[in-house]
Amino acid sequence: MATTIQVSDTTKQLLDMLKEKKQAKTHDMLIQQLVQVEMKIPASMFGAVKGLKKWSKEDRFEFHEL
């Protein structure tokens, strides 16, 4: 679903220039890139669980059902 966001003419011109510089296909993609950088969101969140430690052999044996 699309949403309309109102911006000034100056902001639109700046977004157009940055869109070209970043080679973004759409303004939406450009804004997503900017937000990801600002919020320090990694490109892929796969496997990222805050505070999760790496599994050891002991962990695997502990949770293995016989």
PDB file with SEQRES, HELIX, SHEET and CRYST1 records, atoms N, CA, C and O in Angstrom:
SEQRES   1 A   66  MET ALA THR THR ILE GLN VAL SER ASP THR THR LYS GLN          
SEQRES   2 A   66  LEU LEU ASP MET LEU LYS GLU LYS LYS GLN ALA LYS THR          
SEQRES   3 A   66  HIS ASP MET LEU ILE GLN GLN LEU VAL GLN VAL GLU MET          
SEQRES   4 A   66  LYS ILE PRO ALA SER MET PHE GLY ALA VAL LYS GLY LEU          
SEQRES   5 A   66  LYS LYS TRP SER LYS GLU ASP ARG PHE GLU PHE HIS GLU          
SEQRES   6 A   66  LEU                                                          
HELIX    1 AA1 ASP A    9  LYS A   22  1                                  14    
HELIX    2 AA2 HIS A   27  MET A   39  1                                  13    
HELIX    3 AA3 LYS A   57  PHE A   63  1                                   7    
CRYST1    1.000    1.000    1.000  90.00  90.00  90.00 P 1           1          
ATOM      1  N   MET A   1       0.839  -1.165   0.000  1.00  0.00           N  
ATOM      2  CA  MET A   1       0.000   0.000   0.000  1.00  0.00           C  
ATOM      3  C   MET A   1       0.896   1.245   0.000  1.00  0.00           C  
ATOM      4  O   MET A   1       1.827   1.339   0.800  1.00  0.00           O  
ATOM      5  N   ALA A   2       0.626   2.165  -0.864  1.00  0.00           N  
ATOM      6  CA  ALA A   2       1.421   3.385  -0.972  1.00  0.00           C  
ATOM      7  C   ALA A   2       0.827   4.484  -0.092  1.00  0.00           C  
ATOM      8  O   ALA A   2      -0.375   4.509   0.172  1.00  0.00           O  
ATOM      9  N   THR A   3       1.687   5.379   0.350  1.00  0.00           N  
ATOM     10  CA  THR A   3       1.298   6.526   1.161  1.00  0.00           C  
ATOM     11  C   THR A   3       1.918   7.770   0.561  1.00  0.00           C  
ATOM     12  O   THR A   3       3.021   7.716   0.019  1.00  0.00           O  
ATOM     13  N   THR A   4       1.227   8.878   0.651  1.00  0.00           N  
ATOM     14  CA  THR A   4       1.741  10.150   0.164  1.00  0.00           C  
ATOM     15  C   THR A   4       2.352  10.925   1.320  1.00  0.00           C  
ATOM     16  O   THR A   4       1.751  11.035   2.389  1.00  0.00           O  
ATOM     17  N   ILE A   5       3.550  11.462   1.102  1.00  0.00           N  
ATOM     18  CA  ILE A   5       4.226  12.279   2.106  1.00  0.00           C  
ATOM     19  C   ILE A   5       4.498  13.639   1.468  1.00  0.00           C  
ATOM     20  O   ILE A   5       5.081  13.724   0.387  1.00  0.00           O  
ATOM     21  N   GLN A   6       4.074  14.688   2.144  1.00  0.00           N  
ATOM     22  CA  GLN A   6       4.256  16.030   1.608  1.00  0.00           C  
ATOM     23  C   GLN A   6       5.618  16.571   2.016  1.00  0.00           C  
ATOM     24  O   GLN A   6       5.982  16.548   3.191  1.00  0.00           O  
ATOM     25  N   VAL A   7       6.374  17.063   1.021  1.00  0.00           N  
ATOM     26  CA  VAL A   7       7.677  17.682   1.269  1.00  0.00           C  
ATOM     27  C   VAL A   7       7.734  18.990   0.478  1.00  0.00           C  
ATOM     28  O   VAL A   7       6.988  19.182  -0.483  1.00  0.00           O  
ATOM     29  N   SER A   8       8.618  19.871   0.889  1.00  0.00           N  
ATOM     30  CA  SER A   8       8.775  21.145   0.180  1.00  0.00           C  
ATOM     31  C   SER A   8       9.462  20.906  -1.161  1.00  0.00           C  
ATOM     32  O   SER A   8      10.042  19.847  -1.400  1.00  0.00           O  
ATOM     33  N   ASP A   9       9.385  21.907  -2.026  1.00  0.00           N  
ATOM     34  CA  ASP A   9      10.046  21.812  -3.334  1.00  0.00           C  
ATOM     35  C   ASP A   9      11.559  21.636  -3.172  1.00  0.00           C  
ATOM     36  O   ASP A   9      12.191  20.887  -3.918  1.00  0.00           O  
ATOM     37  N   THR A  10      12.128  22.336  -2.190  1.00  0.00           N  
ATOM     38  CA  THR A  10      13.567  22.227  -1.942  1.00  0.00           C  
ATOM     39  C   THR A  10      13.941  20.811  -1.537  1.00  0.00           C  
ATOM     40  O   THR A  10      14.925  20.258  -2.028  1.00  0.00           O  
ATOM     41  N   THR A  11      13.155  20.226  -0.641  1.00  0.00           N  
ATOM     42  CA  THR A  11      13.415  18.848  -0.200  1.00  0.00           C  
ATOM     43  C   THR A  11      13.281  17.882  -1.370  1.00  0.00           C  
ATOM     44  O   THR A  11      14.082  16.955  -1.495  1.00  0.00           O  
ATOM     45  N   LYS A  12      12.294  18.080  -2.219  1.00  0.00           N  
ATOM     46  CA  LYS A  12      12.103  17.216  -3.389  1.00  0.00           C  
ATOM     47  C   LYS A  12      13.307  17.308  -4.324  1.00  0.00           C  
ATOM     48  O   LYS A  12      13.768  16.295  -4.850  1.00  0.00           O  
ATOM     49  N   GLN A  13      13.813  18.522  -4.530  1.00  0.00           N  
ATOM     50  CA  GLN A  13      14.989  18.693  -5.391  1.00  0.00           C  
ATOM     51  C   GLN A  13      16.202  17.999  -4.790  1.00  0.00           C  
ATOM     52  O   GLN A  13      16.974  17.362  -5.507  1.00  0.00           O  
ATOM     53  N   LEU A  14      16.373  18.118  -3.483  1.00  0.00           N  
ATOM     54  CA  LEU A  14      17.493  17.450  -2.815  1.00  0.00           C  
ATOM     55  C   LEU A  14      17.364  15.935  -2.914  1.00  0.00           C  
ATOM     56  O   LEU A  14      18.349  15.239  -3.159  1.00  0.00           O  
ATOM     57  N   LEU A  15      16.151  15.425  -2.723  1.00  0.00           N  
ATOM     58  CA  LEU A  15      15.925  13.979  -2.852  1.00  0.00           C  
ATOM     59  C   LEU A  15      16.209  13.515  -4.279  1.00  0.00           C  
ATOM     60  O   LEU A  15      16.796  12.451  -4.477  1.00  0.00           O  
ATOM     61  N   ASP A  16      15.803  14.294  -5.265  1.00  0.00           N  
ATOM     62  CA  ASP A  16      16.067  13.937  -6.664  1.00  0.00           C  
ATOM     63  C   ASP A  16      17.576  13.860  -6.931  1.00  0.00           C  
ATOM     64  O   ASP A  16      18.051  12.928  -7.580  1.00  0.00           O  
ATOM     65  N   MET A  17      18.320  14.851  -6.425  1.00  0.00           N  
ATOM     66  CA  MET A  17      19.769  14.861  -6.626  1.00  0.00           C  
ATOM     67  C   MET A  17      20.422  13.669  -5.928  1.00  0.00           C  
ATOM     68  O   MET A  17      21.299  13.019  -6.498  1.00  0.00           O  
ATOM     69  N   LEU A  18      20.000  13.383  -4.702  1.00  0.00           N  
ATOM     70  CA  LEU A  18      20.577  12.265  -3.958  1.00  0.00           C  
ATOM     71  C   LEU A  18      20.189  10.930  -4.576  1.00  0.00           C  
ATOM     72  O   LEU A  18      20.985   9.991  -4.598  1.00  0.00           O  
ATOM     73  N   LYS A  19      18.969  10.850  -5.075  1.00  0.00           N  
ATOM     74  CA  LYS A  19      18.508   9.626  -5.755  1.00  0.00           C  
ATOM     75  C   LYS A  19      19.412   9.307  -6.940  1.00  0.00           C  
ATOM     76  O   LYS A  19      19.792   8.155  -7.152  1.00  0.00           O  
ATOM     77  N   GLU A  20      19.748  10.333  -7.703  1.00  0.00           N  
ATOM     78  CA  GLU A  20      20.634  10.145  -8.856  1.00  0.00           C  
ATOM     79  C   GLU A  20      22.042   9.758  -8.403  1.00  0.00           C  
ATOM     80  O   GLU A  20      22.659   8.858  -8.974  1.00  0.00           O  
ATOM     81  N   LYS A  21      22.538  10.433  -7.387  1.00  0.00           N  
ATOM     82  CA  LYS A  21      23.889  10.160  -6.885  1.00  0.00           C  
ATOM     83  C   LYS A  21      24.006   8.730  -6.341  1.00  0.00           C  
ATOM     84  O   LYS A  21      24.994   8.040  -6.593  1.00  0.00           O  
ATOM     85  N   LYS A  22      22.995   8.301  -5.600  1.00  0.00           N  
ATOM     86  CA  LYS A  22      23.012   6.957  -4.996  1.00  0.00           C  
ATOM     87  C   LYS A  22      22.538   5.887  -5.968  1.00  0.00           C  
ATOM     88  O   LYS A  22      22.578   4.699  -5.647  1.00  0.00           O  
ATOM     89  N   GLN A  23      22.090   6.293  -7.148  1.00  0.00           N  
ATOM     90  CA  GLN A  23      21.574   5.397  -8.175  1.00  0.00           C  
ATOM     91  C   GLN A  23      20.417   4.551  -7.665  1.00  0.00           C  
ATOM     92  O   GLN A  23      20.295   3.368  -7.984  1.00  0.00           O  
ATOM     93  N   ALA A  24      19.570   5.192  -6.864  1.00  0.00           N  
ATOM     94  CA  ALA A  24      18.361   4.521  -6.367  1.00  0.00           C  
ATOM     95  C   ALA A  24      17.305   4.554  -7.464  1.00  0.00           C  
ATOM     96  O   ALA A  24      17.169   5.551  -8.173  1.00  0.00           O  
ATOM     97  N   LYS A  25      16.563   3.464  -7.600  1.00  0.00           N  
ATOM     98  CA  LYS A  25      15.547   3.392  -8.646  1.00  0.00           C  
ATOM     99  C   LYS A  25      14.316   4.238  -8.307  1.00  0.00           C  
ATOM    100  O   LYS A  25      13.685   4.811  -9.195  1.00  0.00           O  
ATOM    101  N   THR A  26      13.986   4.309  -7.027  1.00  0.00           N  
ATOM    102  CA  THR A  26      12.805   5.065  -6.606  1.00  0.00           C  
ATOM    103  C   THR A  26      13.141   5.908  -5.378  1.00  0.00           C  
ATOM    104  O   THR A  26      14.148   5.689  -4.705  1.00  0.00           O  
ATOM    105  N   HIS A  27      12.278   6.867  -5.110  1.00  0.00           N  
ATOM    106  CA  HIS A  27      12.451   7.665  -3.898  1.00  0.00           C  
ATOM    107  C   HIS A  27      12.285   6.783  -2.659  1.00  0.00           C  
ATOM    108  O   HIS A  27      12.959   6.983  -1.648  1.00  0.00           O  
ATOM    109  N   ASP A  28      11.385   5.813  -2.750  1.00  0.00           N  
ATOM    110  CA  ASP A  28      11.176   4.895  -1.631  1.00  0.00           C  
ATOM    111  C   ASP A  28      12.457   4.140  -1.297  1.00  0.00           C  
ATOM    112  O   ASP A  28      12.819   4.011  -0.127  1.00  0.00           O  
ATOM    113  N   MET A  29      13.143   3.641  -2.322  1.00  0.00           N  
ATOM    114  CA  MET A  29      14.398   2.917  -2.094  1.00  0.00           C  
ATOM    115  C   MET A  29      15.460   3.832  -1.486  1.00  0.00           C  
ATOM    116  O   MET A  29      16.224   3.418  -0.613  1.00  0.00           O  
ATOM    117  N   LEU A  30      15.499   5.075  -1.954  1.00  0.00           N  
ATOM    118  CA  LEU A  30      16.447   6.047  -1.408  1.00  0.00           C  
ATOM    119  C   LEU A  30      16.165   6.302   0.074  1.00  0.00           C  
ATOM    120  O   LEU A  30      17.082   6.295   0.896  1.00  0.00           O  
ATOM    121  N   ILE A  31      14.908   6.524   0.405  1.00  0.00           N  
ATOM    122  CA  ILE A  31      14.546   6.790   1.800  1.00  0.00           C  
ATOM    123  C   ILE A  31      14.860   5.576   2.673  1.00  0.00           C  
ATOM    124  O   ILE A  31      15.333   5.734   3.799  1.00  0.00           O  
ATOM    125  N   GLN A  32      14.605   4.373   2.174  1.00  0.00           N  
ATOM    126  CA  GLN A  32      14.940   3.166   2.933  1.00  0.00           C  
ATOM    127  C   GLN A  32      16.438   3.092   3.199  1.00  0.00           C  
ATOM    128  O   GLN A  32      16.852   2.756   4.308  1.00  0.00           O  
ATOM    129  N   GLN A  33      17.259   3.404   2.188  1.00  0.00           N  
ATOM    130  CA  GLN A  33      18.716   3.397   2.364  1.00  0.00           C  
ATOM    131  C   GLN A  33      19.127   4.390   3.436  1.00  0.00           C  
ATOM    132  O   GLN A  33      19.944   4.072   4.300  1.00  0.00           O  
ATOM    133  N   LEU A  34      18.566   5.589   3.384  1.00  0.00           N  
ATOM    134  CA  LEU A  34      18.903   6.630   4.353  1.00  0.00           C  
ATOM    135  C   LEU A  34      18.512   6.221   5.771  1.00  0.00           C  
ATOM    136  O   LEU A  34      19.265   6.451   6.718  1.00  0.00           O  
ATOM    137  N   VAL A  35      17.344   5.620   5.914  1.00  0.00           N  
ATOM    138  CA  VAL A  35      16.871   5.186   7.235  1.00  0.00           C  
ATOM    139  C   VAL A  35      17.740   4.048   7.761  1.00  0.00           C  
ATOM    140  O   VAL A  35      18.084   4.034   8.943  1.00  0.00           O  
ATOM    141  N   GLN A  36      18.099   3.103   6.910  1.00  0.00           N  
ATOM    142  CA  GLN A  36      18.941   1.987   7.337  1.00  0.00           C  
ATOM    143  C   GLN A  36      20.292   2.475   7.837  1.00  0.00           C  
ATOM    144  O   GLN A  36      20.806   1.971   8.836  1.00  0.00           O  
ATOM    145  N   VAL A  37      20.870   3.455   7.145  1.00  0.00           N  
ATOM    146  CA  VAL A  37      22.160   3.999   7.567  1.00  0.00           C  
ATOM    147  C   VAL A  37      22.007   4.733   8.899  1.00  0.00           C  
ATOM    148  O   VAL A  37      22.810   4.551   9.814  1.00  0.00           O  
ATOM    149  N   GLU A  38      20.977   5.554   8.996  1.00  0.00           N  
ATOM    150  CA  GLU A  38      20.763   6.354  10.211  1.00  0.00           C  
ATOM    151  C   GLU A  38      20.500   5.472  11.427  1.00  0.00           C  
ATOM    152  O   GLU A  38      20.994   5.749  12.520  1.00  0.00           O  
ATOM    153  N   MET A  39      19.719   4.408  11.231  1.00  0.00           N  
ATOM    154  CA  MET A  39      19.357   3.529  12.348  1.00  0.00           C  
ATOM    155  C   MET A  39      20.345   2.383  12.529  1.00  0.00           C  
ATOM    156  O   MET A  39      20.175   1.546  13.416  1.00  0.00           O  
ATOM    157  N   LYS A  40      21.387   2.346  11.683  1.00  0.00           N  
ATOM    158  CA  LYS A  40      22.411   1.304  11.730  1.00  0.00           C  
ATOM    159  C   LYS A  40      21.800  -0.096  11.623  1.00  0.00           C  
ATOM    160  O   LYS A  40      22.136  -1.001  12.386  1.00  0.00           O  
ATOM    161  N   ILE A  41      20.897  -0.245  10.657  1.00  0.00           N  
ATOM    162  CA  ILE A  41      20.250  -1.532  10.406  1.00  0.00           C  
ATOM    163  C   ILE A  41      21.095  -2.276   9.383  1.00  0.00           C  
ATOM    164  O   ILE A  41      21.339  -1.750   8.297  1.00  0.00           O  
ATOM    165  N   PRO A  42      21.556  -3.507   9.706  1.00  0.00           N  
ATOM    166  CA  PRO A  42      22.362  -4.256   8.738  1.00  0.00           C  
ATOM    167  C   PRO A  42      21.529  -4.640   7.519  1.00  0.00           C  
ATOM    168  O   PRO A  42      20.305  -4.750   7.591  1.00  0.00           O  
ATOM    169  N   ALA A  43      22.212  -4.839   6.412  1.00  0.00           N  
ATOM    170  CA  ALA A  43      21.529  -5.216   5.173  1.00  0.00           C  
ATOM    171  C   ALA A  43      20.745  -6.511   5.351  1.00  0.00           C  
ATOM    172  O   ALA A  43      19.662  -6.660   4.785  1.00  0.00           O  
ATOM    173  N   SER A  44      21.274  -7.435   6.122  1.00  0.00           N  
ATOM    174  CA  SER A  44      20.600  -8.695   6.390  1.00  0.00           C  
ATOM    175  C   SER A  44      20.506  -8.907   7.889  1.00  0.00           C  
ATOM    176  O   SER A  44      21.507  -8.807   8.597  1.00  0.00           O  
ATOM    177  N   MET A  45      19.321  -9.196   8.371  1.00  0.00           N  
ATOM    178  CA  MET A  45      19.120  -9.477   9.793  1.00  0.00           C  
ATOM    179  C   MET A  45      19.091 -10.989  10.031  1.00  0.00           C  
ATOM    180  O   MET A  45      18.828 -11.421  11.154  1.00  0.00           O  
ATOM    181  N   PHE A  46      19.357 -11.807   8.998  1.00  0.00           N  
ATOM    182  CA  PHE A  46      19.291 -13.261   9.117  1.00  0.00           C  
ATOM    183  C   PHE A  46      20.249 -13.749  10.195  1.00  0.00           C  
ATOM    184  O   PHE A  46      21.448 -13.477  10.141  1.00  0.00           O  
ATOM    185  N   GLY A  47      19.722 -14.456  11.152  1.00  0.00           N  
ATOM    186  CA  GLY A  47      20.541 -15.042  12.210  1.00  0.00           C  
ATOM    187  C   GLY A  47      20.951 -14.071  13.297  1.00  0.00           C  
ATOM    188  O   GLY A  47      21.679 -14.452  14.214  1.00  0.00           O  
ATOM    189  N   ALA A  48      20.510 -12.840  13.220  1.00  0.00           N  
ATOM    190  CA  ALA A  48      20.923 -11.842  14.205  1.00  0.00           C  
ATOM    191  C   ALA A  48      19.923 -11.794  15.352  1.00  0.00           C  
ATOM    192  O   ALA A  48      18.820 -11.267  15.212  1.00  0.00           O  
ATOM    193  N   VAL A  49      20.321 -12.345  16.471  1.00  0.00           N  
ATOM    194  CA  VAL A  49      19.512 -12.279  17.676  1.00  0.00           C  
ATOM    195  C   VAL A  49      20.389 -11.670  18.752  1.00  0.00           C  
ATOM    196  O   VAL A  49      21.432 -12.219  19.108  1.00  0.00           O  
ATOM    197  N   LYS A  50      19.956 -10.529  19.265  1.00  0.00           N  
ATOM    198  CA  LYS A  50      20.764  -9.798  20.222  1.00  0.00           C  
ATOM    199  C   LYS A  50      21.034 -10.660  21.462  1.00  0.00           C  
ATOM    200  O   LYS A  50      20.109 -11.207  22.062  1.00  0.00           O  
ATOM    201  N   GLY A  51      22.305 -10.770  21.833  1.00  0.00           N  
ATOM    202  CA  GLY A  51      22.688 -11.484  23.043  1.00  0.00           C  
ATOM    203  C   GLY A  51      22.837 -12.988  22.891  1.00  0.00           C  
ATOM    204  O   GLY A  51      23.190 -13.671  23.852  1.00  0.00           O  
ATOM    205  N   LEU A  52      22.578 -13.514  21.707  1.00  0.00           N  
ATOM    206  CA  LEU A  52      22.683 -14.955  21.494  1.00  0.00           C  
ATOM    207  C   LEU A  52      24.145 -15.337  21.332  1.00  0.00           C  
ATOM    208  O   LEU A  52      24.858 -14.782  20.496  1.00  0.00           O  
ATOM    209  N   LYS A  53      24.583 -16.301  22.151  1.00  0.00           N  
ATOM    210  CA  LYS A  53      25.976 -16.726  22.061  1.00  0.00           C  
ATOM    211  C   LYS A  53      26.109 -17.870  21.064  1.00  0.00           C  
ATOM    212  O   LYS A  53      25.130 -18.544  20.742  1.00  0.00           O  
ATOM    213  N   LYS A  54      27.301 -18.076  20.590  1.00  0.00           N  
ATOM    214  CA  LYS A  54      27.574 -19.149  19.650  1.00  0.00           C  
ATOM    215  C   LYS A  54      27.396 -20.496  20.347  1.00  0.00           C  
ATOM    216  O   LYS A  54      27.755 -20.652  21.514  1.00  0.00           O  
ATOM    217  N   TRP A  55      26.843 -21.457  19.630  1.00  0.00           N  
ATOM    218  CA  TRP A  55      26.610 -22.776  20.200  1.00  0.00           C  
ATOM    219  C   TRP A  55      27.925 -23.536  20.314  1.00  0.00           C  
ATOM    220  O   TRP A  55      28.806 -23.413  19.463  1.00  0.00           O  
ATOM    221  N   SER A  56      28.043 -24.330  21.388  1.00  0.00           N  
ATOM    222  CA  SER A  56      29.205 -25.198  21.575  1.00  0.00           C  
ATOM    223  C   SER A  56      28.752 -26.651  21.429  1.00  0.00           C  
ATOM    224  O   SER A  56      27.557 -26.931  21.338  1.00  0.00           O  
ATOM    225  N   LYS A  57      29.716 -27.566  21.408  1.00  0.00           N  
ATOM    226  CA  LYS A  57      29.370 -28.989  21.329  1.00  0.00           C  
ATOM    227  C   LYS A  57      28.556 -29.409  22.545  1.00  0.00           C  
ATOM    228  O   LYS A  57      27.631 -30.212  22.430  1.00  0.00           O  
ATOM    229  N   GLU A  58      28.901 -28.863  23.719  1.00  0.00           N  
ATOM    230  CA  GLU A  58      28.168 -29.201  24.944  1.00  0.00           C  
ATOM    231  C   GLU A  58      26.700 -28.779  24.841  1.00  0.00           C  
ATOM    232  O   GLU A  58      25.809 -29.497  25.293  1.00  0.00           O  
ATOM    233  N   ASP A  59      26.459 -27.623  24.250  1.00  0.00           N  
ATOM    234  CA  ASP A  59      25.081 -27.159  24.063  1.00  0.00           C  
ATOM    235  C   ASP A  59      24.319 -28.123  23.163  1.00  0.00           C  
ATOM    236  O   ASP A  59      23.160 -28.442  23.426  1.00  0.00           O  
ATOM    237  N   ARG A  60      24.961 -28.576  22.122  1.00  0.00           N  
ATOM    238  CA  ARG A  60      24.295 -29.489  21.191  1.00  0.00           C  
ATOM    239  C   ARG A  60      23.953 -30.815  21.874  1.00  0.00           C  
ATOM    240  O   ARG A  60      22.876 -31.370  21.654  1.00  0.00           O  
ATOM    241  N   PHE A  61      24.874 -31.320  22.705  1.00  0.00           N  
ATOM    242  CA  PHE A  61      24.617 -32.568  23.412  1.00  0.00           C  
ATOM    243  C   PHE A  61      23.515 -32.380  24.451  1.00  0.00           C  
ATOM    244  O   PHE A  61      22.695 -33.275  24.655  1.00  0.00           O  
ATOM    245  N   GLU A  62      23.492 -31.245  25.094  1.00  0.00           N  
ATOM    246  CA  GLU A  62      22.505 -30.983  26.142  1.00  0.00           C  
ATOM    247  C   GLU A  62      21.076 -30.978  25.590  1.00  0.00           C  
ATOM    248  O   GLU A  62      20.155 -31.462  26.248  1.00  0.00           O  
ATOM    249  N   PHE A  63      20.891 -30.436  24.390  1.00  0.00           N  
ATOM    250  CA  PHE A  63      19.560 -30.307  23.825  1.00  0.00           C  
ATOM    251  C   PHE A  63      19.218 -31.435  22.851  1.00  0.00           C  
ATOM    252  O   PHE A  63      18.135 -31.429  22.265  1.00  0.00           O  
ATOM    253  N   HIS A  64      20.110 -32.390  22.670  1.00  0.00           N  
ATOM    254  CA  HIS A  64      19.872 -33.504  21.759  1.00  0.00           C  
ATOM    255  C   HIS A  64      19.041 -34.563  22.471  1.00  0.00           C  
ATOM    256  O   HIS A  64      19.386 -35.012  23.564  1.00  0.00           O  
ATOM    257  N   GLU A  65      17.942 -34.952  21.835  1.00  0.00           N  
ATOM    258  CA  GLU A  65      17.106 -35.996  22.421  1.00  0.00           C  
ATOM    259  C   GLU A  65      17.596 -37.360  21.968  1.00  0.00           C  
ATOM    260  O   GLU A  65      17.866 -37.566  20.785  1.00  0.00           O  
ATOM    261  N   LEU A  66      17.711 -38.282  22.895  1.00  0.00           N  
ATOM    262  CA  LEU A  66      18.137 -39.637  22.567  1.00  0.00           C  
ATOM    263  C   LEU A  66      16.971 -40.554  22.407  1.00  0.00           C  
ATOM    264  O   LEU A  66      17.151 -41.739  22.128  1.00  0.00           O  
TER     265      LEU A  66                                                      
END                                                                             
